[in-house]
Amino acid sequence: MAGCKPKQAPAAAVAPGKKIKVAVDPVTRIEGHLKVEVEVKDGKVVDAHCFGGMFRGFENILVGRDPRDASQLTQRICGVCPTAHATASVRALDDAFNVKLTTNGRIARNLILGANYLQSHILHFYHLAALDYVKGPDVAPFIPRYSNPDLRLDPKTNQVGVDQYLKALEIRRICHEMVALLGGKMPHVQGMVVGGTTEIPTADKIVGYLWRFKKVKEFIENEYLPLIYQLAGAYPDLLETGKGWKNVISYGVFPLNDEETEFLLKPGVFTDGKDYSLDTKKIKEYVRYSWFDDADTGLHPSQGRTNPKPGKKGAYSFIKAPRYNNKPHEAGPLARMWVTNPELSPVAQKAGFKRMRDLGEKAFSILGRHVARAEEAYRVAKAIEKWLTEIKPGAETYVKAPVPKEGEGLGLTEAPRGSLLHYVKIKDSVIENYQVVAATIWNASPRDDMGQRGPIEQALIGVPVPDPKNPVNVGRLIRSFDP
């Protein structure tokens, strides 16, 4: 497992019943800055804290600017999934500008975001998580790494994993080209704007996207998915580890009709074992344990404020704690696939699972999250195949809309990592308030005002740590969320 050694690395075996703290700082092979501290007793995690140590402040940067700047600037929040921030931002602006997309504009946006989804999922497994299970050669980027005795793949399968790691770099490049064909460039697409997209899809561009896409689809079906299920077979205990709260949330993504009432991956909530319709009014952000002003706790994003208070007593993160109906909810591929419960790939069906919920409790686990992500990549690829037959060469993808003097908009989508919300309020034709509830904020949040752990913190409880010097399973669990 490539990454930094934990700051506290006891040299001797820990006495039974004794608690020790192990800090992994930073958690490597993730996108962004994260420290995780776990308390270990009798070889298992008994408590956990996620520390988000970076204040970004994009909400404050946007105040007073032209609203159309938002979709460009907020993409800089993340270099891995900028198209998701672009999508949430333009959806908020569409709402505030009261503009309705053309059919071609809707499909073009889906193709841009869809290509980035495939790139992101392939990136996550191969280049961020696979080295938790696959042993590479003793050269960078495969080293430095923890001493990991728990590598169970036979030499032949392990070599397949290493070969796919390298091939995935090329597949990701192809996905970036697909995004750039319709979005202008990647990362940070220029062509996704309020009212649609700026690039008219010509026949040449559609064909160029298609032949690139075929290579990506073949990789997902013939290499990515089979390897994931081989891992699940080799590590059955990791299908029982890291369950967390087992509450999930999805805003819905990839609209299938122009009214945007139907989605490829549906909006919905699963709380305490029951399904519910999504009600955005029930989303609130808490900051008791975050370095933000306590006066702004428990607010819906439309009333939200971003007032940092570094050094606040009792706080330990620059991540806020979003909650749905006052309860923690996991976001991401597992959440979307659980809510939608679609038919799975032929690889899954061969293994005896027809739909996502057929996995039952195993879905809420370290490897269950990897299975969900790979299956979602398969589902998005099948949808892209259909959208390529629906998009019309030369048809308009953009509807011009003047900047309103006043307006308010809510933009919901799903980043590859989870539920993403952008909110904008316009006054005197400039941004008066802008709020972002990013995907990883759901999962890597600290405790809330009620004392409830965030989803990653909760999922870490019970994770085995036989060797505190090499907390392999802690890293596996964190990366399964793709923070």
Sequence and secondary structure as in RCSB ss.txt:
>XXXX:A:sequence
MAGCKPKQAPAAAVAPGKKIKVAVDPVTRIEGHLKVEVEVKDGKVVDAHCFGGMFRGFENILVGRDPRDASQLTQ
RICGVCPTAHATASVRALDDAFNVKLTTNGRIARNLILGANYLQSHILHFYHLAALDYVKGPDVAPFIPRYSNPD
LRLDPKTNQVGVDQYLKALEIRRICHEMVALLGGKMPHVQGMVVGGTTEIPTADKIVGYLWRFKKVKEFIENEYL
PLIYQLAGAYPDLLETGKGWKNVISYGVFPLNDEETEFLLKPGVFTDGKDYSLDTKKIKEYVRYSWFDDADTGLH
PSQGRTNPKPGKKGAYSFIKAPRYNNKPHEAGPLARMWVTNPELSPVAQKAGFKRMRDLGEKAFSILGRHVARAE
EAYRVAKAIEKWLTEIKPGAETYVKAPVPKEGEGLGLTEAPRGSLLHYVKIKDSVIENYQVVAATIWNASPRDDM
GQRGPIEQALIGVPVPDPKNPVNVGRLIRSFDP
>XXXX:A:secstr
 BS   S   SS   TT EEEEEESS  SSSS  EEEEEEETTEEEEEEEE      HHHHHTTS GGGHHHHGG
GG SSSHHHHHHHHHHHHHHHHT    HHHHHHHHHHHHHHHHHHHHIIIIIIIGGGTS   SSTTS SB     
    HHHHHHHHHHHHHHHHHHHHHHHHHHHHHSSSSS SSEETTEES    HHHHHHHHHHHHHHHHHIIIIIH
HHHHHHHHH GGGGSS  TT  EEEEEEEE STT   EEEEEEEEETTEEE   GGGEEEE TTBTB GGGTTB 
GGG    B TT TT  BSS EEEETTB  B SHHHHHHHH  B  HHHHHTT SBGGGGGGGGSSHHHHHHHHHH
HHHHHHHHHHHHHHH  TT   B      SEEEEEEEEEETTEEEEEEEEEETTEEEEEEEE HHHHHS    TT
    HHHHHHTT B S TTS HHHHHHHHHT  
